Amino acid sequence: MVQWQGEIRRASPDDAKAVGALLGEAFMADPVSGWIFPDEQHRARVHAAFFGEFVQLALDGGEVWLAGDGAGATLWLPVDGTDHGDDGSDLYRSLEAGVGPEAMKRFAVLDELMTANHPAEPHWYLPFIGVHPDHHGQGVGSALLQHQLTRLDAEGHAGYLEASCLRNAALYERLGFRRTPVTLDLPGGPTLYPMWRDPA
């Protein structure tokens, strides 16, 4: 496996726009993004703004980590199992304003599935990890994951994510994640694979 040796740093609010654009590029060919935004031109037009909302969410309440000068990024959110925060209506309004009602209907189906199956135990949640297409095959994703997992292990925290395909799930399994007994099956679309990792 190729091991990326570049810098990994915590993103600041000044990085928000660049991280949103990076994730927009990284997820253009993702099966779940293709299901939410079936028209490729529409997807390309709104993707950066769509991911930008989640970048801001992670900057406000979690952590965003960047590899190099935009090679890849991860968003992490702490889940304590008790504090559910607000109902997400502000996020929904912002998203719909940016992506339109049809995409929001699809996203709402996905969000409902993910929320209904999200573990209650305290953990750090990885909603997105993205590597820019120009940097595929360089070990960027593995380096980003290992950077955070080392800290989670040291602090005794579990991790959780939903893999968007079996190929990605295999990468996560090599880093200690294990698939849960359920799958998230989007109607007429792809399957997501929830994965949990106990601290090493």
C-alpha positions in Angstrom: 0.0 0.0 0.0 1.3 3.5 -0.9 1.9 5.6 2.2 1.4 9.4 1.8 4.0 11.4 3.6 2.6 15.0 3.3 1.4 17.3 6.1 -1.9 16.8 7.8 -3.3 19.8 9.6 -6.5 20.9 11.2 -8.5 23.2 9.0 -9.6 26.7 10.1 -12.7 28.7 9.0 -10.5 30.3 6.3 -10.3 26.9 4.7 -14.0 26.3 4.5 -14.6 27.3 0.9 -11.6 25.3 -0.3 -12.6 22.2 1.6 -16.2 22.4 0.2 -14.8 22.6 -3.3 -12.4 19.7 -2.6 -15.2 17.4 -1.4 -17.4 18.5 -4.2 -14.7 17.2 -6.7 -13.9 14.1 -4.6 -17.5 12.9 -4.6 -18.6 13.6 -8.1 -18.4 9.9 -9.0 -19.7 8.7 -5.7 -22.7 6.4 -6.0 -24.6 8.2 -3.2 -24.0 11.6 -4.7 -25.1 10.2 -8.0 -28.4 9.1 -6.4 -29.0 12.4 -4.7 -28.1 14.4 -7.8 -28.9 12.2 -10.8 -28.2 15.0 -13.3 -24.4 15.3 -13.6 -24.5 19.0 -14.6 -26.7 19.9 -11.7 -24.4 17.9 -9.4 -21.3 19.7 -10.6 -23.0 23.0 -10.2 -24.2 22.5 -6.6 -21.8 20.0 -5.1 -19.3 22.5 -3.5 -22.1 24.4 -1.8 -23.8 21.2 -0.7 -20.6 19.9 1.0 -19.8 23.4 2.2 -22.8 23.2 4.6 -21.3 20.1 6.2 -17.9 21.6 6.4 -19.3 24.5 8.3 -21.1 22.1 10.6 -17.9 20.3 11.4 -15.9 23.5 11.8 -18.6 24.7 14.3 -19.0 21.5 16.3 -16.3 19.0 15.4 -13.1 18.9 13.4 -12.0 19.2 9.8 -8.6 17.9 8.8 -6.7 18.6 5.6 -4.0 16.7 3.8 -1.4 18.8 2.1 -2.6 21.7 -0.1 -6.0 20.2 -0.8 -5.1 16.6 -1.5 -7.9 15.3 0.8 -10.0 16.1 3.8 -12.0 14.5 6.6 -14.9 15.9 8.6 -15.4 14.5 12.1 -18.3 15.1 14.5 -18.4 14.0 18.2 -21.5 12.1 19.2 -22.0 11.7 23.0 -25.2 9.6 22.8 -27.3 12.0 24.8 -27.2 15.5 23.3 -29.1 15.5 20.1 -28.8 19.3 19.5 -31.3 21.0 17.3 -33.6 19.3 14.8 -31.5 20.2 11.8 -34.1 22.5 10.3 -31.6 25.3 9.7 -29.3 23.0 7.9 -32.2 21.7 5.8 -33.2 25.2 4.8 -29.7 26.1 3.8 -29.3 22.9 1.8 -32.6 23.3 0.0 -31.8 26.8 -0.9 -28.5 25.6 -2.5 -29.5 22.3 -4.2 -33.3 22.6 -4.8 -36.3 20.7 -3.6 -35.9 17.4 -5.6 -32.4 16.8 -4.4 -33.5 17.6 -0.9 -36.2 15.0 -1.0 -33.6 12.4 -1.9 -31.2 13.7 0.8 -34.0 13.6 3.4 -34.5 9.8 2.6 -30.8 9.2 3.1 -30.7 11.3 6.3 -33.7 9.5 7.8 -32.0 6.1 7.1 -28.7 7.2 8.6 -30.3 8.8 11.7 -32.5 5.8 12.4 -29.5 3.5 12.4 -26.9 5.7 14.0 -25.4 4.1 17.1 -26.3 5.6 20.5 -23.0 4.9 22.1 -20.5 7.8 22.4 -18.2 8.0 19.4 -16.6 10.2 16.7 -18.6 10.2 13.5 -16.9 10.5 10.1 -19.6 11.7 7.7 -17.1 12.5 4.9 -13.6 11.6 3.8 -12.6 12.8 0.3 -9.5 12.6 -1.8 -9.1 14.9 -4.8 -9.1 12.9 -8.0 -5.6 14.2 -8.8 -4.3 12.4 -5.7 -6.0 9.0 -5.9 -3.7 6.1 -5.3 -1.2 8.0 -3.2 -2.3 6.8 0.3 -3.9 10.2 1.2 -7.2 8.7 2.5 -5.4 6.1 4.6 -3.1 8.7 6.1 -6.0 11.0 6.9 -7.8 8.2 8.6 -4.8 6.9 10.5 -4.0 10.4 11.7 -7.3 10.7 13.6 -7.6 7.0 14.6 -4.3 7.2 16.4 -5.7 10.0 18.5 -9.0 8.2 19.1 -7.1 5.1 20.2 -5.0 7.2 22.6 -8.1 8.8 24.1 -10.3 5.7 24.2 -12.9 6.8 21.7 -14.8 4.7 19.2 -15.3 5.7 15.6 -18.3 5.3 13.2 -18.9 5.8 9.5 -21.1 4.7 6.6 -19.1 3.3 3.6 -20.7 4.1 0.3 -19.4 1.0 -1.5 -17.7 -2.3 -0.6 -14.4 -1.1 -2.0 -14.3 1.7 0.5 -15.5 -0.7 3.2 -12.4 -2.9 2.6 -10.1 0.1 3.2 -11.9 0.9 6.5 -11.7 -2.8 7.6 -7.9 -2.7 7.2 -7.9 0.2 9.7 -10.0 -1.7 12.3 -13.6 -0.8 11.3 -16.1 -3.7 11.2 -19.4 -3.7 9.4 -22.5 -3.6 11.5 -25.4 -6.2 10.9 -27.5 -3.6 9.0 -27.2 -2.0 5.6 -28.7 1.3 4.4 -30.5 0.5 1.2 -31.6 3.6 -0.8 -34.7 3.0 -2.9 -33.7 2.5 -6.5 -30.1 3.4 -5.5 -26.9 2.2 -3.8 -26.4 0.5 -0.5 -24.4 2.0 2.4 -22.5 -0.1 4.9 -22.4 1.2 8.5 -19.1 0.5 10.2 -18.0 0.7 13.8 -14.5 0.8 15.3 -13.7 0.2 18.9 -10.5 2.0 20.2 -7.4 -0.2 19.9 
